[in-house]
Amino acid sequence: MRPMISVTPDQVVIAGIIWGFKRAVIPSQNLAKEWSYQTATEAEHEDIHFVPGTTEVRPDLDREYDRHLKASG
């Protein structure tokens, strides 16, 4: 079992900002930050959004968010 990591909302927001700029989707950036924060909170750790062992945002995270947007209509 993976040890729990203490995550601050600011850390999750930073990940969302980085991811948002990577996608260059400025109008929906706040939605992306909210989704990033919500999913990390549900998982109880933010490393679900990073390449294992790094602080680099997962390259497939944009596709995961796109699937979320399509599913939520």
PDB file of N, CA, C and O in Angstrom:
ATOM      1  N   MET A   1       0.841  -1.179   0.000  1.00  0.00           N
ATOM      2  CA  MET A   1       0.000   0.000   0.000  1.00  0.00           C
ATOM      3  C   MET A   1       0.886   1.242   0.000  1.00  0.00           C
ATOM      4  O   MET A   1       1.905   1.293   0.688  1.00  0.00           O
ATOM      5  N   ARG A   2       0.491   2.214  -0.762  1.00  0.00           N
ATOM      6  CA  ARG A   2       1.236   3.460  -0.904  1.00  0.00           C
ATOM      7  C   ARG A   2       1.039   4.339   0.328  1.00  0.00           C
ATOM      8  O   ARG A   2      -0.092   4.482   0.794  1.00  0.00           O
ATOM      9  N   PRO A   3       2.103   4.932   0.869  1.00  0.00           N
ATOM     10  CA  PRO A   3       1.919   5.835   2.020  1.00  0.00           C
ATOM     11  C   PRO A   3       1.185   7.099   1.590  1.00  0.00           C
ATOM     12  O   PRO A   3       1.338   7.572   0.464  1.00  0.00           O
ATOM     13  N   MET A   4       0.396   7.631   2.498  1.00  0.00           N
ATOM     14  CA  MET A   4      -0.332   8.864   2.211  1.00  0.00           C
ATOM     15  C   MET A   4       0.628  10.043   2.198  1.00  0.00           C
ATOM     16  O   MET A   4       1.580  10.097   2.976  1.00  0.00           O
ATOM     17  N   ILE A   5       0.364  10.975   1.310  1.00  0.00           N
ATOM     18  CA  ILE A   5       1.179  12.172   1.191  1.00  0.00           C
ATOM     19  C   ILE A   5       0.303  13.358   1.558  1.00  0.00           C
ATOM     20  O   ILE A   5      -0.850  13.445   1.137  1.00  0.00           O
ATOM     21  N   SER A   6       0.846  14.248   2.326  1.00  0.00           N
ATOM     22  CA  SER A   6       0.116  15.459   2.676  1.00  0.00           C
ATOM     23  C   SER A   6       0.153  16.421   1.490  1.00  0.00           C
ATOM     24  O   SER A   6       1.222  16.763   0.984  1.00  0.00           O
ATOM     25  N   VAL A   7      -1.018  16.846   1.062  1.00  0.00           N
ATOM     26  CA  VAL A   7      -1.121  17.719  -0.101  1.00  0.00           C
ATOM     27  C   VAL A   7      -1.848  18.985   0.293  1.00  0.00           C
ATOM     28  O   VAL A   7      -2.894  18.947   0.941  1.00  0.00           O
ATOM     29  N   THR A   8      -1.282  20.101  -0.107  1.00  0.00           N
ATOM     30  CA  THR A   8      -1.977  21.368   0.127  1.00  0.00           C
ATOM     31  C   THR A   8      -2.752  21.732  -1.127  1.00  0.00           C
ATOM     32  O   THR A   8      -2.362  21.353  -2.231  1.00  0.00           O
ATOM     33  N   PRO A   9      -3.848  22.463  -0.965  1.00  0.00           N
ATOM     34  CA  PRO A   9      -4.586  22.906  -2.153  1.00  0.00           C
ATOM     35  C   PRO A   9      -3.711  23.691  -3.121  1.00  0.00           C
ATOM     36  O   PRO A   9      -3.907  23.613  -4.333  1.00  0.00           O
ATOM     37  N   ASP A  10      -2.745  24.449  -2.596  1.00  0.00           N
ATOM     38  CA  ASP A  10      -1.853  25.219  -3.468  1.00  0.00           C
ATOM     39  C   ASP A  10      -1.028  24.307  -4.374  1.00  0.00           C
ATOM     40  O   ASP A  10      -0.800  24.639  -5.537  1.00  0.00           O
ATOM     41  N   GLN A  11      -0.578  23.163  -3.856  1.00  0.00           N
ATOM     42  CA  GLN A  11       0.206  22.245  -4.667  1.00  0.00           C
ATOM     43  C   GLN A  11      -0.627  21.688  -5.814  1.00  0.00           C
ATOM     44  O   GLN A  11      -0.135  21.545  -6.933  1.00  0.00           O
ATOM     45  N   VAL A  12      -1.881  21.377  -5.536  1.00  0.00           N
ATOM     46  CA  VAL A  12      -2.755  20.855  -6.574  1.00  0.00           C
ATOM     47  C   VAL A  12      -3.072  21.936  -7.599  1.00  0.00           C
ATOM     48  O   VAL A  12      -3.134  21.661  -8.797  1.00  0.00           O
ATOM     49  N   VAL A  13      -3.271  23.160  -7.131  1.00  0.00           N
ATOM     50  CA  VAL A  13      -3.538  24.270  -8.042  1.00  0.00           C
ATOM     51  C   VAL A  13      -2.348  24.501  -8.956  1.00  0.00           C
ATOM     52  O   VAL A  13      -2.519  24.745 -10.150  1.00  0.00           O
ATOM     53  N   ILE A  14      -1.149  24.425  -8.407  1.00  0.00           N
ATOM     54  CA  ILE A  14       0.059  24.597  -9.219  1.00  0.00           C
ATOM     55  C   ILE A  14       0.107  23.532 -10.313  1.00  0.00           C
ATOM     56  O   ILE A  14       0.415  23.838 -11.465  1.00  0.00           O
ATOM     57  N   ALA A  15      -0.195  22.289  -9.957  1.00  0.00           N
ATOM     58  CA  ALA A  15      -0.214  21.225 -10.971  1.00  0.00           C
ATOM     59  C   ALA A  15      -1.256  21.534 -12.038  1.00  0.00           C
ATOM     60  O   ALA A  15      -1.017  21.311 -13.225  1.00  0.00           O
ATOM     61  N   GLY A  16      -2.405  22.044 -11.621  1.00  0.00           N
ATOM     62  CA  GLY A  16      -3.444  22.406 -12.571  1.00  0.00           C
ATOM     63  C   GLY A  16      -3.032  23.537 -13.480  1.00  0.00           C
ATOM     64  O   GLY A  16      -3.349  23.537 -14.669  1.00  0.00           O
ATOM     65  N   ILE A  17      -2.329  24.499 -12.924  1.00  0.00           N
ATOM     66  CA  ILE A  17      -1.857  25.626 -13.725  1.00  0.00           C
ATOM     67  C   ILE A  17      -0.852  25.148 -14.774  1.00  0.00           C
ATOM     68  O   ILE A  17      -0.939  25.521 -15.944  1.00  0.00           O
ATOM     69  N   ILE A  18       0.088  24.330 -14.348  1.00  0.00           N
ATOM     70  CA  ILE A  18       1.086  23.804 -15.283  1.00  0.00           C
ATOM     71  C   ILE A  18       0.387  23.025 -16.389  1.00  0.00           C
ATOM     72  O   ILE A  18       0.684  23.200 -17.570  1.00  0.00           O
ATOM     73  N   TRP A  19      -0.529  22.177 -15.999  1.00  0.00           N
ATOM     74  CA  TRP A  19      -1.250  21.371 -16.971  1.00  0.00           C
ATOM     75  C   TRP A  19      -2.090  22.264 -17.879  1.00  0.00           C
ATOM     76  O   TRP A  19      -2.159  22.028 -19.086  1.00  0.00           O
ATOM     77  N   GLY A  20      -2.724  23.278 -17.316  1.00  0.00           N
ATOM     78  CA  GLY A  20      -3.545  24.185 -18.110  1.00  0.00           C
ATOM     79  C   GLY A  20      -2.735  24.929 -19.150  1.00  0.00           C
ATOM     80  O   GLY A  20      -3.171  25.067 -20.293  1.00  0.00           O
ATOM     81  N   PHE A  21      -1.562  25.411 -18.773  1.00  0.00           N
ATOM     82  CA  PHE A  21      -0.721  26.106 -19.745  1.00  0.00           C
ATOM     83  C   PHE A  21      -0.190  25.143 -20.793  1.00  0.00           C
ATOM     84  O   PHE A  21      -0.057  25.499 -21.964  1.00  0.00           O
ATOM     85  N   LYS A  22       0.113  23.926 -20.370  1.00  0.00           N
ATOM     86  CA  LYS A  22       0.582  22.930 -21.331  1.00  0.00           C
ATOM     87  C   LYS A  22      -0.458  22.735 -22.422  1.00  0.00           C
ATOM     88  O   LYS A  22      -0.110  22.612 -23.597  1.00  0.00           O
ATOM     89  N   ARG A  23      -1.716  22.707 -22.049  1.00  0.00           N
ATOM     90  CA  ARG A  23      -2.798  22.521 -23.007  1.00  0.00           C
ATOM     91  C   ARG A  23      -3.183  23.811 -23.706  1.00  0.00           C
ATOM     92  O   ARG A  23      -3.854  23.785 -24.737  1.00  0.00           O
ATOM     93  N   ALA A  24      -2.761  24.944 -23.148  1.00  0.00           N
ATOM     94  CA  ALA A  24      -3.091  26.259 -23.705  1.00  0.00           C
ATOM     95  C   ALA A  24      -4.603  26.435 -23.864  1.00  0.00           C
ATOM     96  O   ALA A  24      -5.091  26.928 -24.881  1.00  0.00           O
ATOM     97  N   VAL A  25      -5.319  26.016 -22.827  1.00  0.00           N
ATOM     98  CA  VAL A  25      -6.775  26.153 -22.813  1.00  0.00           C
ATOM     99  C   VAL A  25      -7.104  27.125 -21.694  1.00  0.00           C
ATOM    100  O   VAL A  25      -7.634  26.741 -20.652  1.00  0.00           O
ATOM    101  N   ILE A  26      -6.784  28.378 -21.925  1.00  0.00           N
ATOM    102  CA  ILE A  26      -6.948  29.399 -20.896  1.00  0.00           C
ATOM    103  C   ILE A  26      -8.398  29.550 -20.435  1.00  0.00           C
ATOM    104  O   ILE A  26      -8.616  29.639 -19.227  1.00  0.00           O
ATOM    105  N   PRO A  27      -9.417  29.584 -21.326  1.00  0.00           N
ATOM    106  CA  PRO A  27     -10.795  29.779 -20.841  1.00  0.00           C
ATOM    107  C   PRO A  27     -11.270  28.700 -19.885  1.00  0.00           C
ATOM    108  O   PRO A  27     -12.043  28.994 -18.973  1.00  0.00           O
ATOM    109  N   SER A  28     -10.832  27.459 -20.065  1.00  0.00           N
ATOM    110  CA  SER A  28     -11.303  26.394 -19.192  1.00  0.00           C
ATOM    111  C   SER A  28     -10.292  26.039 -18.106  1.00  0.00           C
ATOM    112  O   SER A  28     -10.401  24.991 -17.469  1.00  0.00           O
ATOM    113  N   GLN A  29      -9.322  26.903 -17.900  1.00  0.00           N
ATOM    114  CA  GLN A  29      -8.270  26.613 -16.924  1.00  0.00           C
ATOM    115  C   GLN A  29      -8.837  26.426 -15.525  1.00  0.00           C
ATOM    116  O   GLN A  29      -8.399  25.532 -14.801  1.00  0.00           O
ATOM    117  N   ASN A  30      -9.804  27.253 -15.128  1.00  0.00           N
ATOM    118  CA  ASN A  30     -10.365  27.102 -13.789  1.00  0.00           C
ATOM    119  C   ASN A  30     -11.064  25.765 -13.631  1.00  0.00           C
ATOM    120  O   ASN A  30     -10.977  25.148 -12.569  1.00  0.00           O
ATOM    121  N   LEU A  31     -11.761  25.301 -14.672  1.00  0.00           N
ATOM    122  CA  LEU A  31     -12.396  23.989 -14.617  1.00  0.00           C
ATOM    123  C   LEU A  31     -11.356  22.888 -14.481  1.00  0.00           C
ATOM    124  O   LEU A  31     -11.557  21.928 -13.738  1.00  0.00           O
ATOM    125  N   ALA A  32     -10.250  23.023 -15.194  1.00  0.00           N
ATOM    126  CA  ALA A  32      -9.184  22.030 -15.109  1.00  0.00           C
ATOM    127  C   ALA A  32      -8.585  22.011 -13.708  1.00  0.00           C
ATOM    128  O   ALA A  32      -8.288  20.938 -13.182  1.00  0.00           O
ATOM    129  N   LYS A  33      -8.405  23.162 -13.105  1.00  0.00           N
ATOM    130  CA  LYS A  33      -7.874  23.222 -11.741  1.00  0.00           C
ATOM    131  C   LYS A  33      -8.836  22.564 -10.765  1.00  0.00           C
ATOM    132  O   LYS A  33      -8.423  21.821  -9.875  1.00  0.00           O
ATOM    133  N   GLU A  34     -10.136  22.847 -10.939  1.00  0.00           N
ATOM    134  CA  GLU A  34     -11.134  22.242 -10.053  1.00  0.00           C
ATOM    135  C   GLU A  34     -11.127  20.720 -10.197  1.00  0.00           C
ATOM    136  O   GLU A  34     -11.196  20.002  -9.199  1.00  0.00           O
ATOM    137  N   TRP A  35     -11.046  20.230 -11.428  1.00  0.00           N
ATOM    138  CA  TRP A  35     -11.013  18.789 -11.662  1.00  0.00           C
ATOM    139  C   TRP A  35      -9.759  18.181 -11.053  1.00  0.00           C
ATOM    140  O   TRP A  35      -9.819  17.132 -10.411  1.00  0.00           O
ATOM    141  N   SER A  36      -8.625  18.840 -11.254  1.00  0.00           N
ATOM    142  CA  SER A  36      -7.358  18.349 -10.708  1.00  0.00           C
ATOM    143  C   SER A  36      -7.424  18.266  -9.191  1.00  0.00           C
ATOM    144  O   SER A  36      -7.013  17.268  -8.599  1.00  0.00           O
ATOM    145  N   TYR A  37      -7.940  19.313  -8.567  1.00  0.00           N
ATOM    146  CA  TYR A  37      -8.054  19.338  -7.110  1.00  0.00           C
ATOM    147  C   TYR A  37      -9.022  18.256  -6.630  1.00  0.00           C
ATOM    148  O   TYR A  37      -8.731  17.547  -5.667  1.00  0.00           O
ATOM    149  N   GLN A  38     -10.162  18.130  -7.292  1.00  0.00           N
ATOM    150  CA  GLN A  38     -11.169  17.158  -6.887  1.00  0.00           C
ATOM    151  C   GLN A  38     -10.641  15.726  -6.988  1.00  0.00           C
ATOM    152  O   GLN A  38     -10.818  14.933  -6.063  1.00  0.00           O
ATOM    153  N   THR A  39      -9.998  15.397  -8.099  1.00  0.00           N
ATOM    154  CA  THR A  39      -9.502  14.031  -8.268  1.00  0.00           C
ATOM    155  C   THR A  39      -8.375  13.712  -7.287  1.00  0.00           C
ATOM    156  O   THR A  39      -8.294  12.592  -6.782  1.00  0.00           O
ATOM    157  N   ALA A  40      -7.516  14.673  -7.017  1.00  0.00           N
ATOM    158  CA  ALA A  40      -6.448  14.456  -6.035  1.00  0.00           C
ATOM    159  C   ALA A  40      -7.029  14.307  -4.634  1.00  0.00           C
ATOM    160  O   ALA A  40      -6.553  13.492  -3.844  1.00  0.00           O
ATOM    161  N   THR A  41      -8.054  15.090  -4.327  1.00  0.00           N
ATOM    162  CA  THR A  41      -8.697  14.993  -3.015  1.00  0.00           C
ATOM    163  C   THR A  41      -9.362  13.634  -2.856  1.00  0.00           C
ATOM    164  O   THR A  41      -9.241  13.002  -1.807  1.00  0.00           O
ATOM    165  N   GLU A  42     -10.062  13.181  -3.889  1.00  0.00           N
ATOM    166  CA  GLU A  42     -10.711  11.874  -3.831  1.00  0.00           C
ATOM    167  C   GLU A  42      -9.695  10.752  -3.660  1.00  0.00           C
ATOM    168  O   GLU A  42      -9.955   9.784  -2.946  1.00  0.00           O
ATOM    169  N   ALA A  43      -8.552  10.874  -4.303  1.00  0.00           N
ATOM    170  CA  ALA A  43      -7.497   9.860  -4.196  1.00  0.00           C
ATOM    171  C   ALA A  43      -6.684  10.013  -2.910  1.00  0.00           C
ATOM    172  O   ALA A  43      -5.919   9.120  -2.545  1.00  0.00           O
ATOM    173  N   GLU A  44      -6.848  11.127  -2.239  1.00  0.00           N
ATOM    174  CA  GLU A  44      -6.135  11.477  -1.005  1.00  0.00           C
ATOM    175  C   GLU A  44      -4.642  11.687  -1.202  1.00  0.00           C
ATOM    176  O   GLU A  44      -3.875  11.630  -0.240  1.00  0.00           O
ATOM    177  N   HIS A  45      -4.227  11.928  -2.432  1.00  0.00           N
ATOM    178  CA  HIS A  45      -2.841  12.311  -2.725  1.00  0.00           C
ATOM    179  C   HIS A  45      -2.760  12.886  -4.132  1.00  0.00           C
ATOM    180  O   HIS A  45      -3.535  12.508  -5.011  1.00  0.00           O
ATOM    181  N   GLU A  46      -1.827  13.794  -4.340  1.00  0.00           N
ATOM    182  CA  GLU A  46      -1.730  14.462  -5.635  1.00  0.00           C
ATOM    183  C   GLU A  46      -0.869  13.720  -6.634  1.00  0.00           C
ATOM    184  O   GLU A  46      -0.864  14.069  -7.815  1.00  0.00           O
ATOM    185  N   ASP A  47      -0.137  12.702  -6.194  1.00  0.00           N
ATOM    186  CA  ASP A  47       0.789  12.049  -7.121  1.00  0.00           C
ATOM    187  C   ASP A  47       0.081  11.286  -8.233  1.00  0.00           C
ATOM    188  O   ASP A  47       0.744  10.776  -9.137  1.00  0.00           O
ATOM    189  N   ILE A  48      -1.241  11.193  -8.192  1.00  0.00           N
ATOM    190  CA  ILE A  48      -1.969  10.566  -9.299  1.00  0.00           C
ATOM    191  C   ILE A  48      -1.821  11.369 -10.581  1.00  0.00           C
ATOM    192  O   ILE A  48      -2.049  10.843 -11.670  1.00  0.00           O
ATOM    193  N   HIS A  49      -1.444  12.631 -10.468  1.00  0.00           N
ATOM    194  CA  HIS A  49      -1.309  13.503 -11.637  1.00  0.00           C
ATOM    195  C   HIS A  49       0.125  13.602 -12.148  1.00  0.00           C
ATOM    196  O   HIS A  49       0.378  14.280 -13.144  1.00  0.00           O
ATOM    197  N   PHE A  50       1.063  12.936 -11.482  1.00  0.00           N
ATOM    198  CA  PHE A  50       2.475  13.068 -11.836  1.00  0.00           C
ATOM    199  C   PHE A  50       3.063  11.748 -12.326  1.00  0.00           C
ATOM    200  O   PHE A  50       2.579  10.674 -11.970  1.00  0.00           O
ATOM    201  N   VAL A  51       4.098  11.836 -13.136  1.00  0.00           N
ATOM    202  CA  VAL A  51       4.876  10.667 -13.524  1.00  0.00           C
ATOM    203  C   VAL A  51       5.446  10.092 -12.233  1.00  0.00           C
ATOM    204  O   VAL A  51       6.020  10.836 -11.438  1.00  0.00           O
ATOM    205  N   PRO A  52       5.303   8.773 -12.000  1.00  0.00           N
ATOM    206  CA  PRO A  52       5.770   8.188 -10.743  1.00  0.00           C
ATOM    207  C   PRO A  52       7.204   8.575 -10.396  1.00  0.00           C
ATOM    208  O   PRO A  52       8.110   8.495 -11.226  1.00  0.00           O
ATOM    209  N   GLY A  53       7.381   8.995  -9.153  1.00  0.00           N
ATOM    210  CA  GLY A  53       8.694   9.362  -8.650  1.00  0.00           C
ATOM    211  C   GLY A  53       9.171  10.751  -9.043  1.00  0.00           C
ATOM    212  O   GLY A  53      10.307  11.120  -8.744  1.00  0.00           O
ATOM    213  N   THR A  54       8.316  11.530  -9.712  1.00  0.00           N
ATOM    214  CA  THR A  54       8.707  12.879 -10.143  1.00  0.00           C
ATOM    215  C   THR A  54       7.607  13.874  -9.789  1.00  0.00           C
ATOM    216  O   THR A  54       6.561  13.503  -9.256  1.00  0.00           O
ATOM    217  N   THR A  55       7.859  15.128 -10.094  1.00  0.00           N
ATOM    218  CA  THR A  55       6.820  16.154  -9.989  1.00  0.00           C
ATOM    219  C   THR A  55       6.392  16.602 -11.390  1.00  0.00           C
ATOM    220  O   THR A  55       5.782  17.659 -11.553  1.00  0.00           O
ATOM    221  N   GLU A  56       6.717  15.790 -12.392  1.00  0.00           N
ATOM    222  CA  GLU A  56       6.348  16.065 -13.779  1.00  0.00           C
ATOM    223  C   GLU A  56       4.911  15.601 -14.021  1.00  0.00           C
ATOM    224  O   GLU A  56       4.552  14.472 -13.690  1.00  0.00           O
ATOM    225  N   VAL A  57       4.097  16.481 -14.600  1.00  0.00           N
ATOM    226  CA  VAL A  57       2.707  16.142 -14.887  1.00  0.00           C
ATOM    227  C   VAL A  57       2.661  15.022 -15.921  1.00  0.00           C
ATOM    228  O   VAL A  57       3.381  15.060 -16.919  1.00  0.00           O
ATOM    229  N   ARG A  58       1.804  14.018 -15.674  1.00  0.00           N
ATOM    230  CA  ARG A  58       1.668  12.887 -16.600  1.00  0.00           C
ATOM    231  C   ARG A  58       1.287  13.377 -17.992  1.00  0.00           C
ATOM    232  O   ARG A  58       0.406  14.227 -18.119  1.00  0.00           O
ATOM    233  N   PRO A  59       1.928  12.863 -19.034  1.00  0.00           N
ATOM    234  CA  PRO A  59       1.638  13.319 -20.391  1.00  0.00           C
ATOM    235  C   PRO A  59       0.230  12.953 -20.860  1.00  0.00           C
ATOM    236  O   PRO A  59      -0.293  13.599 -21.769  1.00  0.00           O
ATOM    237  N   ASP A  60      -0.396  11.937 -20.268  1.00  0.00           N
ATOM    238  CA  ASP A  60      -1.743  11.535 -20.681  1.00  0.00           C
ATOM    239  C   ASP A  60      -2.842  12.229 -19.880  1.00  0.00           C
ATOM    240  O   ASP A  60      -4.021  11.932 -20.070  1.00  0.00           O
ATOM    241  N   LEU A  61      -2.480  13.133 -19.002  1.00  0.00           N
ATOM    242  CA  LEU A  61      -3.459  13.788 -18.140  1.00  0.00           C
ATOM    243  C   LEU A  61      -4.462  14.603 -18.950  1.00  0.00           C
ATOM    244  O   LEU A  61      -5.630  14.687 -18.570  1.00  0.00           O
ATOM    245  N   ASP A  62      -4.036  15.196 -20.042  1.00  0.00           N
ATOM    246  CA  ASP A  62      -4.963  15.969 -20.863  1.00  0.00           C
ATOM    247  C   ASP A  62      -6.039  15.074 -21.471  1.00  0.00           C
ATOM    248  O   ASP A  62      -7.199  15.476 -21.558  1.00  0.00           O
ATOM    249  N   ARG A  63      -5.668  13.867 -21.891  1.00  0.00           N
ATOM    250  CA  ARG A  63      -6.664  12.941 -22.444  1.00  0.00           C
ATOM    251  C   ARG A  63      -7.643  12.474 -21.368  1.00  0.00           C
ATOM    252  O   ARG A  63      -8.833  12.309 -21.635  1.00  0.00           O
ATOM    253  N   GLU A  64      -7.142  12.265 -20.163  1.00  0.00           N
ATOM    254  CA  GLU A  64      -8.010  11.876 -19.054  1.00  0.00           C
ATOM    255  C   GLU A  64      -9.030  12.977 -18.762  1.00  0.00           C
ATOM    256  O   GLU A  64     -10.207  12.694 -18.536  1.00  0.00           O
ATOM    257  N   TYR A  65      -8.581  14.224 -18.768  1.00  0.00           N
ATOM    258  CA  TYR A  65      -9.480  15.342 -18.527  1.00  0.00           C
ATOM    259  C   TYR A  65     -10.482  15.483 -19.673  1.00  0.00           C
ATOM    260  O   TYR A  65     -11.652  15.783 -19.436  1.00  0.00           O
ATOM    261  N   ASP A  66     -10.033  15.269 -20.917  1.00  0.00           N
ATOM    262  CA  ASP A  66     -10.951  15.314 -22.052  1.00  0.00           C
ATOM    263  C   ASP A  66     -12.043  14.258 -21.917  1.00  0.00           C
ATOM    264  O   ASP A  66     -13.205  14.537 -22.213  1.00  0.00           O
ATOM    265  N   ARG A  67     -11.690  13.050 -21.474  1.00  0.00           N
ATOM    266  CA  ARG A  67     -12.695  11.996 -21.258  1.00  0.00           C
ATOM    267  C   ARG A  67     -13.682  12.435 -20.185  1.00  0.00           C
ATOM    268  O   ARG A  67     -14.883  12.193 -20.305  1.00  0.00           O
ATOM    269  N   HIS A  68     -13.182  13.077 -19.144  1.00  0.00           N
ATOM    270  CA  HIS A  68     -14.055  13.588 -18.078  1.00  0.00           C
ATOM    271  C   HIS A  68     -15.034  14.616 -18.642  1.00  0.00           C
ATOM    272  O   HIS A  68     -16.225  14.573 -18.334  1.00  0.00           O
ATOM    273  N   LEU A  69     -14.540  15.531 -19.462  1.00  0.00           N
ATOM    274  CA  LEU A  69     -15.407  16.555 -20.037  1.00  0.00           C
ATOM    275  C   LEU A  69     -16.495  15.932 -20.922  1.00  0.00           C
ATOM    276  O   LEU A  69     -17.656  16.337 -20.860  1.00  0.00           O
ATOM    277  N   LYS A  70     -16.120  14.963 -21.730  1.00  0.00           N
ATOM    278  CA  LYS A  70     -17.095  14.298 -22.611  1.00  0.00           C
ATOM    279  C   LYS A  70     -18.129  13.544 -21.783  1.00  0.00           C
ATOM    280  O   LYS A  70     -19.316  13.564 -22.107  1.00  0.00           O
ATOM    281  N   ALA A  71     -17.691  12.880 -20.720  1.00  0.00           N
ATOM    282  CA  ALA A  71     -18.605  12.106 -19.892  1.00  0.00           C
ATOM    283  C   ALA A  71     -19.563  12.998 -19.098  1.00  0.00           C
ATOM    284  O   ALA A  71     -20.694  12.604 -18.815  1.00  0.00           O
ATOM    285  N   SER A  72     -19.112  14.181 -18.747  1.00  0.00           N
ATOM    286  CA  SER A  72     -19.946  15.079 -17.951  1.00  0.00           C
ATOM    287  C   SER A  72     -20.823  15.973 -18.813  1.00  0.00           C
ATOM    288  O   SER A  72     -21.601  16.781 -18.306  1.00  0.00           O
ATOM    289  N   GLY A  73     -20.684  15.814 -20.123  1.00  0.00           N
ATOM    290  CA  GLY A  73     -21.561  16.478 -21.069  1.00  0.00           C
ATOM    291  C   GLY A  73     -21.364  17.904 -21.258  1.00  0.00           C
ATOM    292  O   GLY A  73     -22.076  18.526 -22.047  1.00  0.00           O
TER     293      GLY A  73
END
